[in-house]
Amino acid sequence: MTSLDSLRTRLTALRAAWPLSPLSILLLTITFAFVADNSTFWRIGSEIFSGHAISFFAYGCAVFFLVLAFFSAFSFPWLVKPFAIFMLLTSAVTSYYMDTLGVIIDRDMIQNVMVTTVTESKHLITFGFVSHIVIYGVLPSLVVAMIKVKRTTIIRTVASPVLSLVVSLAMAAGLLMSDMKTYSSILRERKDYMSSFQPGAPVVGAIRYAKMMLATTNVTVAAIGEDAAKGPSYATATRPLLTIVVAGETARTQNFSLNGYDVPTNPQLEKLPVVSFTNMSSCGTATAVSLPCMFSKFDRGGYSYANGVSNENVLDVLTHAGLHVEWWDNNTGDKALAGRIPSRSLTHSDNAEFCAAGECMDGIFMQQLKDYAQTITQDTVLVLHQIGSHGPTYYLRYPEEFEKFSPACRTAEFKECTPEEITNAYDNTIAYTDEILAQTIAFLQDQDGMDTALLYVSDHGESLGEGGFYLHGSPYFMAPEYQNKVPLILWMSDAFQNRFGLNTSCMAAQKDVALSHDNLFHSLLGMLDIKTSERNPNLDIFATCKDQVRVSSR
């Protein structure tokens, strides 16, 4: 008999000698997850309950019993092992992102994950991630798989989950009632605490996500702004309009030297007559929420996924007014914004210069723009959706010759890089965006037969390790300003300013006013002189500058 056969025989004998009941397997699984997958949960709890160990212990036990009560429904002999393995693997994955990157897996993050492409997500599959999953997910799952489930009578099989549910709920209620005033206050004030709990937070997030998607399976898109029409500025115009709206990705305002950052990340734009708005807030902290929200008619409080997919957006309103609108994408898609207008994807273009790594850098837009300009014969709005500064592989977002700030982090494993290297890599992406925007403005300046303008706004920001947070997607209530303060940059040609009665100096006077993505819908309509009942002049940042005497120069 070989050593392998001997080991197999011993395992079989052990498995037969120590069968476990379904409830015991469930208890062991929950206990393992509590201990191994919740370092952030315990760390935050130790801070909240500092000096109150008994209250901390009681609260932890209450959470344990609540989880046991919820999971008792799966403690049947034919369900318990598959469920336990699923929860072990899920907790291993979510705990890695929570404990390593500070990323909370809630409904919005799950939505973001569901619309992420394979190309984008592959950068998150690192050695550190795989080793974590093996140690905390795969190996425990193998142990569960080898356990023999103890046979019980039908009565006990049915009664055990019910009894577990009742007893667990009673225990949880008793423990929470022992100091309800303190616990309720903590839950109100420190929502980040339970958001860090594994696997509770992702399970609740998944349920909420499923509910959200089921509610929108047969949605009918409602038309808005069908009364939209071109204003007086079009009556005497002899040249077509070309406005480029650049939807940035993961750019935070704090790292723009235009806005006071002490690193020269905007050397090209600083030479141009642009207006950079310094106090712009995003609608969300992830693309799946922020991008559709900022083009919708809803403010942040009124926006929801259901409202977004069941109503047309500002691009449709511009189309109703008679403008030609297109969406060009170098990211993960248009998030249902361009379903009724022409669109093209550049993400997988065959271009050795900009797409060598399987994804395209934003330089891919420029040749396309030059070719497209030759075909423009009508008033046009073109939306460019950038890959921008999307992490964690910041170094893939710019050509090597644009690595101006070094040493730069050149891996997705942030723990292998210093804070300075991470920031340098991110700053290089901002500097490359600066170059792309400057090139786009130069292209627009060369269009002598058109009235041109550019508006750049990022969808959300990014955390670079401040406070233990990395990347983006934190729940808005606890997101640092690094994730929800974004740049908004405006450039207008002389001809555009004359045509629409705008001037750069007047706009610059508002550069420090508090703005948000709520303003974009209404400001695009105001900027382009589109008359419609959908436009709210109070949210139009151009409204106070209309018909001012132009004092800026090209």
C-alpha positions as CSV (number, residue, x, y, z in Angstrom):
1,M,0.0,0.0,0.0
2,T,1.4,3.4,-1.0
3,S,1.6,6.3,1.4
4,L,-1.2,8.0,-0.6
5,D,-3.4,5.0,-0.2
6,S,-2.6,4.9,3.5
7,L,-3.5,8.6,4.0
8,R,-6.8,8.0,2.1
9,T,-7.6,5.1,4.3
10,R,-7.0,7.0,7.5
11,L,-9.1,10.0,6.3
12,T,-11.9,7.6,5.4
13,A,-11.7,6.0,8.8
14,L,-11.6,9.4,10.5
15,R,-14.5,10.6,8.5
16,A,-16.6,7.6,9.5
17,A,-15.6,7.8,13.1
18,W,-16.4,11.5,13.5
19,P,-19.6,12.3,11.6
20,L,-21.1,15.7,12.4
21,S,-24.7,16.9,12.4
22,P,-25.7,19.6,9.9
23,L,-26.0,22.1,12.7
24,S,-22.5,21.3,13.9
25,I,-21.1,21.9,10.4
26,L,-22.9,25.2,10.2
27,L,-21.6,26.3,13.7
28,L,-18.1,25.4,12.7
29,T,-18.4,27.3,9.5
30,I,-19.8,30.5,11.1
31,T,-17.1,30.3,13.8
32,F,-14.3,30.0,11.3
33,A,-15.7,33.0,9.3
34,F,-16.0,35.0,12.5
35,V,-12.4,34.4,13.5
36,A,-10.6,34.3,10.2
37,D,-12.5,36.6,7.9
38,N,-13.4,39.6,10.1
39,S,-10.2,41.3,11.1
40,T,-11.6,44.7,10.1
41,F,-14.8,44.1,11.9
42,W,-13.0,43.2,15.1
43,R,-10.6,46.1,14.7
44,I,-13.4,48.7,14.3
45,G,-15.3,47.0,17.2
46,S,-12.3,47.2,19.5
47,E,-12.1,51.0,18.8
48,I,-15.8,51.5,19.3
49,F,-16.0,49.4,22.5
50,S,-12.6,50.5,23.9
51,G,-12.7,50.0,27.7
52,H,-16.0,48.1,27.5
53,A,-14.9,44.5,26.9
54,I,-18.1,42.9,28.3
55,S,-20.4,45.0,26.0
56,F,-18.1,44.2,23.0
57,F,-18.3,40.5,23.8
58,A,-22.0,40.6,24.2
59,Y,-22.5,42.4,20.9
60,G,-20.2,39.9,19.1
61,C,-22.2,37.0,20.5
62,A,-25.5,38.7,19.4
63,V,-24.2,39.1,15.9
64,F,-23.1,35.4,15.9
65,F,-26.5,34.2,17.0
66,L,-28.2,36.4,14.4
67,V,-26.1,34.9,11.6
68,L,-26.8,31.4,13.0
69,A,-30.5,32.2,13.0
70,F,-30.5,33.3,9.4
71,F,-28.3,30.5,8.2
72,S,-30.3,27.8,10.1
73,A,-32.6,27.5,7.0
74,F,-29.7,25.8,5.3
75,S,-28.9,23.3,8.0
76,F,-30.5,20.3,6.3
77,P,-28.3,17.3,5.5
78,W,-28.5,17.8,1.7
79,L,-27.9,21.6,1.9
80,V,-25.5,22.3,4.6
81,K,-22.2,21.3,2.9
82,P,-22.7,23.1,-0.4
83,F,-24.0,26.1,1.5
84,A,-21.0,26.1,4.0
85,I,-18.5,25.8,1.1
86,F,-20.2,28.7,-0.7
87,M,-20.1,30.9,2.4
88,L,-16.4,30.0,3.1
89,L,-15.4,30.9,-0.4
90,T,-17.5,34.1,-0.4
91,S,-16.2,35.2,2.9
92,A,-12.6,34.6,1.8
93,V,-13.1,36.8,-1.3
94,T,-14.9,39.6,0.4
95,S,-12.6,39.7,3.4
96,Y,-9.6,40.1,1.2
97,Y,-11.0,43.3,-0.3
98,M,-12.3,44.5,3.0
99,D,-9.1,43.8,5.0
100,T,-6.6,44.6,2.3
101,L,-8.1,47.5,0.3
102,G,-10.9,48.8,2.6
103,V,-13.5,47.9,0.0
104,I,-17.0,47.3,1.4
105,I,-19.1,44.8,-0.6
106,D,-22.5,46.3,-0.6
107,R,-25.3,46.4,-3.2
108,D,-23.6,49.2,-5.2
109,M,-20.3,47.4,-5.2
110,I,-22.0,44.2,-6.3
111,Q,-23.7,46.1,-9.1
112,N,-20.3,47.5,-10.1
113,V,-18.8,44.0,-10.1
114,M,-21.6,42.6,-12.3
115,V,-20.9,45.1,-15.1
116,T,-17.1,44.8,-14.8
117,T,-15.4,43.2,-17.8
118,V,-13.0,40.3,-17.7
119,T,-10.3,42.5,-18.9
120,E,-10.8,45.0,-16.1
121,S,-11.3,42.4,-13.3
122,K,-8.2,40.3,-14.2
123,H,-6.0,43.0,-12.7
124,L,-7.5,42.2,-9.3
125,I,-6.5,38.6,-9.5
126,T,-3.0,38.8,-7.8
127,F,-0.8,36.4,-6.0
128,G,-1.9,37.9,-2.7
129,F,-5.6,37.4,-3.6
130,V,-5.1,33.8,-4.8
131,S,-3.1,32.8,-1.7
132,H,-5.7,34.4,0.6
133,I,-8.5,32.5,-1.1
134,V,-6.6,29.2,-0.9
135,I,-5.8,29.6,2.8
136,Y,-9.1,31.0,4.0
137,G,-11.5,29.6,1.4
138,V,-10.3,26.5,-0.5
139,L,-8.6,24.6,2.3
140,P,-11.5,25.0,4.8
141,S,-13.9,24.1,2.0
142,L,-12.0,20.8,1.5
143,V,-12.3,20.1,5.1
144,V,-16.0,20.6,5.0
145,A,-16.3,18.5,1.9
146,M,-14.6,15.6,3.7
147,I,-16.9,15.7,6.7
148,K,-19.5,13.0,6.8
149,V,-22.9,14.3,7.6
150,K,-24.5,12.5,10.6
151,R,-27.7,10.7,9.8
152,T,-30.7,11.8,11.9
153,T,-34.4,11.0,12.0
154,I,-36.8,12.9,9.8
155,I,-38.3,14.6,12.9
156,R,-34.9,15.8,14.1
157,T,-33.9,16.9,10.5
158,V,-36.9,19.2,10.4
159,A,-36.9,20.3,14.0
160,S,-33.2,21.1,14.4
161,P,-33.2,24.1,12.0
162,V,-36.5,25.5,13.5
163,L,-35.1,25.1,17.1
164,S,-31.8,26.7,16.1
165,L,-33.7,29.6,14.6
166,V,-35.9,30.2,17.6
167,V,-33.1,29.8,20.2
168,S,-30.6,31.9,18.2
169,L,-33.1,34.7,17.8
170,A,-33.9,34.6,21.5
171,M,-30.3,34.7,22.5
172,A,-29.5,37.6,20.1
173,A,-32.5,39.6,21.4
174,G,-31.5,39.0,25.0
175,L,-27.9,40.1,24.4
176,L,-28.9,43.2,22.5
177,M,-31.6,44.2,25.1
178,S,-28.9,44.1,27.8
179,D,-27.5,47.4,26.5
180,M,-29.9,48.4,23.7
181,K,-29.3,52.1,24.1
182,T,-25.6,51.8,23.4
183,Y,-25.9,49.3,20.6
184,S,-28.6,51.2,18.7
185,S,-26.5,54.4,19.0
186,I,-23.5,52.5,17.6
187,L,-25.5,51.2,14.7
188,R,-26.8,54.7,13.9
189,E,-23.5,56.5,14.2
190,R,-21.1,53.8,12.9
191,K,-22.6,52.3,9.8
192,D,-19.2,51.3,8.7
193,Y,-19.0,48.8,11.5
194,M,-21.6,46.3,10.3
195,S,-20.7,47.1,6.7
196,S,-17.3,45.4,7.4
197,F,-18.9,42.2,8.7
198,Q,-18.3,39.0,6.6
199,P,-20.3,37.3,5.3
200,G,-23.2,39.4,6.5
201,A,-22.6,42.6,4.5
202,P,-22.1,40.9,1.1
203,V,-25.1,38.6,1.7
204,V,-27.4,41.6,2.5
205,G,-25.9,43.4,-0.5
206,A,-26.5,40.5,-2.8
207,I,-30.2,40.2,-1.6
208,R,-30.7,44.0,-2.2
209,Y,-29.0,43.7,-5.6
210,A,-31.2,40.8,-6.7
211,K,-34.3,42.7,-5.5
212,M,-33.2,45.8,-7.4
213,M,-32.7,43.8,-10.7
214,L,-35.9,41.8,-10.4
215,A,-37.8,45.1,-10.0
216,T,-36.5,46.3,-13.3
217,T,-36.7,43.2,-15.5
218,N,-39.5,44.5,-17.7
219,V,-39.0,48.2,-17.5
220,T,-40.3,50.6,-20.1
221,V,-38.2,53.6,-20.8
222,A,-40.1,56.9,-20.4
223,A,-39.4,59.7,-22.8
224,I,-38.3,63.0,-21.3
225,G,-37.8,66.4,-22.9
226,E,-39.8,65.7,-26.0
227,D,-40.5,69.5,-26.1
228,A,-36.7,70.2,-26.5
229,A,-35.8,72.7,-29.2
230,K,-32.8,74.7,-30.3
231,G,-32.8,78.2,-28.9
232,P,-32.2,81.5,-30.8
233,S,-28.5,81.0,-31.0
234,Y,-29.0,78.5,-33.8
235,A,-31.3,80.7,-35.9
236,T,-28.4,82.7,-37.5
237,A,-25.6,80.2,-37.1
238,T,-23.8,79.4,-40.3
239,R,-21.4,76.7,-38.9
240,P,-22.1,73.4,-37.2
241,L,-21.5,73.0,-33.5
242,L,-19.1,70.4,-32.0
243,T,-19.1,69.9,-28.3
244,I,-17.1,67.2,-26.7
245,V,-18.1,65.9,-23.3
246,V,-15.3,63.8,-21.7
247,A,-16.5,61.5,-19.0
248,G,-13.4,60.9,-17.0
249,E,-12.7,57.8,-14.9
250,T,-11.5,57.6,-11.3
251,A,-10.0,61.1,-11.4
252,R,-10.1,63.0,-8.0
253,T,-9.9,66.7,-7.8
254,Q,-7.3,66.7,-5.1
255,N,-4.6,65.6,-7.5
256,F,-5.2,68.2,-10.2
257,S,-2.5,71.0,-10.0
258,L,-5.2,73.2,-11.7
259,N,-7.0,73.0,-8.3
260,G,-4.0,73.7,-6.1
261,Y,-2.2,70.3,-5.9
262,D,1.5,70.9,-5.4
263,V,2.6,68.3,-8.0
264,P,2.5,69.5,-11.6
265,T,0.0,67.1,-12.9
266,N,-1.7,69.6,-15.4
267,P,1.2,71.3,-17.2
268,Q,-0.6,71.4,-20.5
269,L,-4.1,72.6,-19.3
270,E,-2.4,75.3,-17.2
271,K,-1.3,76.9,-20.5
272,L,-4.8,77.0,-21.9
273,P,-7.8,79.3,-21.1
274,V,-9.8,76.6,-19.2
275,V,-12.0,77.0,-16.2
276,S,-11.4,74.4,-13.5
277,F,-14.2,74.1,-10.9
278,T,-12.7,73.2,-7.6
279,N,-15.7,72.0,-5.5
280,M,-17.5,69.4,-7.6
281,S,-19.1,66.4,-5.9
282,S,-20.0,63.1,-7.6
283,C,-23.3,61.3,-7.4
284,G,-21.7,58.0,-6.4
285,T,-18.3,56.4,-5.7
286,A,-18.4,53.8,-8.5
287,T,-19.0,54.0,-12.2
288,A,-22.1,51.8,-12.2
289,V,-23.9,54.4,-10.1
290,S,-22.2,57.7,-10.9
291,L,-22.1,57.5,-14.7
292,P,-25.8,57.0,-15.3
293,C,-26.7,59.3,-12.4
294,M,-24.8,62.3,-13.7
295,F,-26.4,62.2,-17.1
296,S,-29.9,61.6,-15.6
297,K,-32.4,64.3,-14.7
298,F,-32.4,63.1,-11.0
299,D,-30.3,64.6,-8.2
300,R,-28.3,62.3,-6.0
301,G,-31.1,61.9,-3.5
302,G,-33.7,61.1,-6.2
303,Y,-31.5,58.8,-8.4
304,S,-31.9,55.1,-8.2
305,Y,-31.1,52.3,-10.6
306,A,-34.8,51.9,-11.3
307,N,-35.2,55.6,-12.1
308,G,-32.1,55.6,-14.2
309,V,-33.1,52.7,-16.5
310,S,-36.8,53.7,-16.8
311,N,-36.2,57.3,-18.0
312,E,-34.3,58.8,-20.9
313,N,-31.3,61.0,-20.1
314,V,-29.8,64.3,-21.2
315,L,-28.3,62.7,-24.3
316,D,-31.8,61.8,-25.4
317,V,-33.1,65.3,-24.7
318,L,-30.3,66.7,-26.9
319,T,-31.3,64.3,-29.6
320,H,-35.0,65.4,-29.3
321,A,-33.8,69.0,-29.9
322,G,-32.2,68.0,-33.2
323,L,-28.6,67.6,-32.3
324,H,-26.6,64.6,-33.4
325,V,-25.2,62.8,-30.3
326,E,-22.7,59.9,-30.2
327,W,-21.1,57.9,-27.4
328,W,-17.5,56.6,-27.8
329,D,-16.4,54.2,-25.1
330,N,-12.9,53.2,-23.9
331,N,-14.1,51.7,-20.7
332,T,-16.6,49.1,-19.5
333,G,-19.6,50.3,-21.5
334,D,-22.2,53.1,-21.5
335,K,-24.3,51.7,-18.6
336,A,-27.5,51.9,-20.7
337,L,-27.0,55.6,-21.5
338,A,-26.4,55.2,-25.2
339,G,-29.1,52.7,-26.0
340,R,-30.9,55.1,-28.3
341,I,-28.0,56.9,-29.9
342,P,-25.1,55.8,-32.1
343,S,-22.1,54.4,-30.2
344,R,-18.8,52.8,-30.7
345,S,-16.4,50.8,-28.5
346,L,-12.7,51.4,-28.7
347,T,-11.7,49.2,-25.8
348,H,-10.4,46.3,-27.9
349,S,-9.2,48.3,-30.9
350,D,-6.4,46.7,-32.9
351,N,-3.8,49.4,-32.3
352,A,-0.2,48.5,-31.3
353,E,0.6,52.0,-29.9
354,F,-2.3,52.3,-27.5
355,C,-3.7,48.8,-27.0
356,A,-0.7,46.6,-26.6
357,A,-1.8,45.4,-23.1
358,G,-5.2,44.1,-24.1
359,E,-6.8,47.4,-23.1
360,C,-6.5,50.8,-24.8
361,M,-5.1,53.9,-23.4
362,D,-7.1,57.1,-24.0
363,G,-4.7,58.2,-26.8
364,I,-6.8,55.9,-28.9
365,F,-9.4,58.7,-29.2
366,M,-7.3,61.2,-31.1
367,Q,-7.0,59.6,-34.6
368,Q,-10.6,58.6,-34.4
369,L,-11.5,62.3,-33.7
370,K,-9.4,63.5,-36.7
371,D,-11.1,61.1,-39.0
372,Y,-14.6,61.8,-37.6
373,A,-14.2,65.6,-38.0
374,Q,-14.2,65.3,-41.8
375,T,-17.7,63.9,-41.7
376,I,-19.4,66.5,-39.4
377,T,-22.1,68.5,-41.2
378,Q,-24.6,69.1,-38.4
379,D,-24.6,70.2,-34.7
380,T,-22.9,67.5,-32.8
381,V,-22.3,66.4,-29.2
382,L,-19.7,63.7,-28.8
383,V,-19.2,61.9,-25.5
384,L,-15.8,60.3,-24.9
385,H,-15.9,57.8,-22.0
386,Q,-12.3,57.4,-20.8
387,I,-10.4,54.6,-19.0
388,G,-8.7,57.5,-17.3
389,S,-7.1,56.6,-14.0
390,H,-8.8,53.2,-13.3
391,G,-6.8,51.1,-10.9
392,P,-5.3,49.2,-9.4
393,T,-3.0,48.9,-12.4
394,Y,-2.4,52.7,-12.8
395,Y,0.8,52.1,-14.7
396,L,-1.2,50.6,-17.6
397,R,-3.1,53.8,-18.1
398,Y,-0.3,55.8,-19.7
399,P,2.6,55.2,-22.1
400,E,6.0,54.6,-20.4
401,E,7.3,57.9,-21.7
402,F,4.6,59.6,-19.6
403,E,5.9,58.3,-16.4
404,K,6.9,61.7,-15.1
405,F,6.7,60.9,-11.4
406,S,8.8,58.1,-10.2
407,P,9.4,55.6,-8.7
408,A,5.9,54.5,-9.6
409,C,4.0,51.4,-8.5
410,R,4.0,48.9,-11.3
411,T,1.9,46.1,-9.8
412,A,-1.7,45.6,-8.6
413,E,-0.3,44.4,-5.3
414,F,-0.4,47.7,-3.3
415,K,1.3,46.0,-0.3
416,E,4.4,45.7,-2.4
417,C,4.5,49.5,-3.1
418,T,5.2,52.4,-0.8
419,P,2.5,55.2,-0.5
420,E,4.7,57.4,-2.6
421,E,5.0,54.9,-5.4
422,I,1.2,54.4,-5.5
423,T,0.6,58.2,-5.6
424,N,3.2,58.6,-8.3
425,A,1.6,56.0,-10.5
426,Y,-1.8,57.7,-10.0
427,D,-0.4,61.2,-10.6
428,N,1.0,59.8,-13.9
429,T,-2.5,58.9,-15.0
430,I,-3.7,62.4,-14.2
431,A,-0.8,63.9,-16.2
432,Y,-1.7,61.7,-19.1
433,T,-5.3,62.8,-18.9
434,D,-4.0,66.3,-18.9
435,E,-2.2,65.6,-22.2
436,I,-5.2,63.9,-23.8
437,L,-7.5,66.8,-22.9
438,A,-4.9,69.3,-24.2
439,Q,-4.7,67.4,-27.4
440,T,-8.4,67.3,-27.7
441,I,-8.7,71.1,-27.2
442,A,-5.9,71.6,-29.8
443,F,-8.0,69.5,-32.2
444,L,-11.0,71.6,-31.5
445,Q,-9.1,74.8,-32.0
446,D,-8.1,73.6,-35.4
447,Q,-11.7,73.1,-36.5
448,D,-12.1,76.6,-38.2
449,G,-15.4,75.6,-39.7
450,M,-17.1,74.8,-36.4
451,D,-18.1,76.3,-33.1
452,T,-16.3,74.1,-30.5
453,A,-16.3,73.5,-26.8
454,L,-15.1,70.8,-24.3
455,L,-16.5,69.8,-20.9
456,Y,-14.6,67.3,-18.8
457,V,-16.0,65.7,-15.6
458,S,-15.0,62.6,-13.8
459,D,-17.5,60.0,-12.6
460,H,-15.9,59.5,-9.1
461,G,-12.6,59.8,-7.3
462,E,-10.1,57.4,-5.8
463,S,-8.6,56.5,-2.5
464,L,-4.8,55.9,-2.5
465,G,-4.5,54.4,1.0
466,E,-5.6,57.4,3.1
467,G,-7.3,56.0,6.2
468,G,-6.8,52.5,5.0
469,F,-9.0,52.9,2.0
470,Y,-7.9,52.1,-1.6
471,L,-9.6,52.3,-5.0
472,H,-13.3,53.4,-4.8
473,G,-16.8,52.2,-4.3
474,S,-17.2,52.9,-0.6
475,P,-20.8,53.6,0.6
476,Y,-21.4,57.3,0.1
477,F,-22.2,57.8,3.8
478,M,-18.7,56.8,4.8
479,A,-16.7,57.6,1.6
480,P,-13.8,60.0,2.1
481,E,-13.8,63.1,-0.1
482,Y,-11.0,61.5,-2.2
483,Q,-13.7,59.3,-3.6
484,N,-16.5,61.8,-4.2
485,K,-14.7,65.1,-5.1
486,V,-14.1,65.2,-8.8
487,P,-12.7,67.7,-11.4
488,L,-14.9,69.7,-13.8
489,I,-13.1,71.5,-16.5
490,L,-14.5,73.8,-19.3
491,W,-13.0,75.1,-22.5
492,M,-14.9,77.2,-25.1
493,S,-13.7,78.6,-28.4
494,D,-14.2,82.3,-29.1
495,A,-16.8,81.4,-31.8
496,F,-18.7,79.2,-29.3
497,Q,-18.7,82.0,-26.7
498,N,-20.0,84.5,-29.2
499,R,-22.7,82.2,-30.5
500,F,-24.0,81.3,-27.1
501,G,-23.5,84.5,-25.3
502,L,-21.0,83.1,-22.8
503,N,-17.6,84.1,-21.6
504,T,-14.8,82.3,-19.8
505,S,-14.2,85.1,-17.3
506,C,-17.8,84.9,-16.0
507,M,-17.5,81.2,-15.6
508,A,-14.2,81.4,-13.8
509,A,-15.8,83.7,-11.2
510,Q,-17.9,80.6,-10.2
511,K,-15.0,78.1,-10.0
512,D,-15.1,77.7,-6.2
513,V,-18.9,77.4,-6.0
514,A,-20.2,74.1,-4.6
515,L,-21.4,72.0,-7.5
516,S,-22.3,68.4,-8.1
517,H,-23.3,65.9,-10.7
518,D,-26.8,67.2,-10.1
519,N,-25.8,70.2,-12.2
520,L,-24.6,68.4,-15.3
521,F,-28.0,67.6,-16.9
522,H,-29.3,71.1,-16.7
523,S,-25.9,72.8,-17.5
524,L,-25.5,70.9,-20.7
525,L,-28.9,72.0,-21.8
526,G,-28.1,75.6,-20.8
527,M,-24.7,75.6,-22.3
528,L,-26.0,74.5,-25.7
529,D,-29.1,76.7,-25.6
530,I,-31.7,73.9,-25.6
531,K,-35.1,75.1,-24.5
532,T,-37.1,72.5,-22.6
533,S,-39.3,72.2,-19.5
534,E,-36.9,69.6,-18.1
535,R,-34.1,72.2,-17.6
536,N,-33.9,73.7,-14.1
537,P,-32.2,77.1,-14.4
538,N,-31.2,77.0,-10.7
539,L,-29.0,74.0,-11.5
540,D,-27.6,75.4,-14.7
541,I,-24.1,76.8,-14.0
542,F,-24.2,78.7,-17.3
543,A,-27.4,80.6,-16.5
544,T,-25.8,83.6,-14.8
545,C,-23.3,84.0,-17.5
546,K,-25.5,84.0,-20.5
547,D,-25.3,87.1,-22.7
548,Q,-22.3,88.6,-20.8
549,V,-19.8,90.5,-22.9
550,R,-17.0,88.1,-23.9
551,V,-13.7,89.2,-22.4
552,S,-11.6,86.0,-22.8
553,S,-9.3,85.2,-25.6
554,R,-8.8,81.9,-27.3
